[in-house]
Amino acid sequence: MRKAVKGIVVALFVILLGASAADAQVNVNISVFPELVPVPDYPVYYAPSVRGNYFFYDGLYWVFNVNDGYWYSSSWYNGPWVYVQPAFVPQPILVVPYRYYRIRPAYWNGWAFDAPPRWGLHWGPAWERRRVGWDHWDRRGYIIAPLPLYQKDYPRGHYPTLEQQVIIHKEHYKYVVKDVVVREHHNEIIHQQSLGGAKANGKAERIVTSRRGDGQGSSDGQVHEDRSVRREKLQGQGQGQQKQNFQDQGPQHQDKSPRERKVQQEGNGQHDKGQREKKGHEQAL
């Protein structure tokens, strides 16, 4: 009887969460504990070497999944990942500047690098009405959480099972969650993680619109990496080509002795003088 009641409770939770009980397929798959660097002036870490939108905040990892336009969270660096409703994504995560997102929806192109993504446009007016003031964040009172460095001992080949993850995490990570929103949903995230994760049903409002092809997004859901990186590469190639051209032209002048250059200059002067005399003769005729 107790098992049946527990099953019903879990099923209702999944429905309320708006997710399906399955291993969430997010666009991050890493084999070792990643390098995590604090975002300046934010209580958030980001992973510069991970090809994905990968963060750590208040004791949990957070990944923005471009494929469906939603956030996922986990207590372990490579999941399982649990879908988090947009209404419950913590504010310090939302206000991280655009420049720290490695993979972005195509329609994000052109947004300000030092400002947060436009989540109101991304998730629609209903979300923005519910999260009024989300982009007005007071940094006071926020302390960056310690990293669960014990997970470095668990690369892909020794990654713990779902049951082991909960036990190991409780044993080695004693940090107490500070953020009120995270605290309210922390146990739910850990529980869903122990079941293999949970992914969203459907896609974010703006992601769906962009796939329909409204002239602002990509009709096939195409994403792009940081364009500044590509610009730097192109600039480097251009500089290399200029250098090569200079090197190709250089030997034409370097191999001549001072006497040869003087003779060439005198020859050029006589040629110019002859051209002027010829032109004057033609005009006289």
Phi, psi and omega in degrees: 000315180298320179297321180295316179297318179298321179295321179294318180298315179297317180298317179295322179297318180297319179296315180295326180288341180076032184225161175258140181284095180199162178293111185296128180267092178258163186275044176221131177210099185242150187256344179223162178301124187279161171288128181239129185238135179296136171287124183307127176072015178229147178278041187229140171259153171229163183248097184294337183265356181267131178279077182176174181265087195240123184222165174225129181209131173052043174089000181228152172274144181228131181232127172268116185267111183293332184299325179237355176079025182234165177266147176229154182221158179198156175269354178241147193296337178237034176078192010298152185258142183241126178297136177241126180301142180307328181293340185248009175288126184297146185301316179302333175287318183295327186269002176299131184299153181308326186297341182269007175263118183281323181241127186227149171300148184301325185284356174283348184303131179098352179289154183296130183296325186264010178243158178294158172302156183275081186294332177296321175290323184290316185255355174098167185295329180297317178296318183294325177294324181286329183248045179303132179082013183300331183268003175254088189254132178264113184290343183294138176091356180261131178239133181291134184281151176291150179280145175281072187295343177301338182288350174298337180279004184231072174290181187306317182294340181237022181295132186290158176288172181302316180293320181293326182303314182297316183294312183296319182296315179296327183286325189252342185242107186259008181297139178257125183301135182257321184293129184298316181295316179295319181299321182294332185244004184299310182296324178295318179297314180298320180296312179296326177297320180293342178266001179109004179097175179208134180247157183290149171269109181095193185229159180299153186306311184287329177295317179297317180299317182293328179288338176283343177082076181258014178091347181251332182250192179260129183294338180252016178070023183298142176242165180222153175273177182307116184291334179298327178296317180294321179298320179297319179297316181294320178296321178296321178294321180295320178294322178295323179292320178297320179296319180295318179298319179297318180294324180293325183274338186303310185301341181296335183248336185285331188279350185270139178280164178302323180296318180295320180294323179295317179298319181295319180296319178296321179296320179295322179294318179295323179297317180295320179296318179298322179295321180292318180295321179296317181295321178294323177296318181296320181292325178295324179289000000 
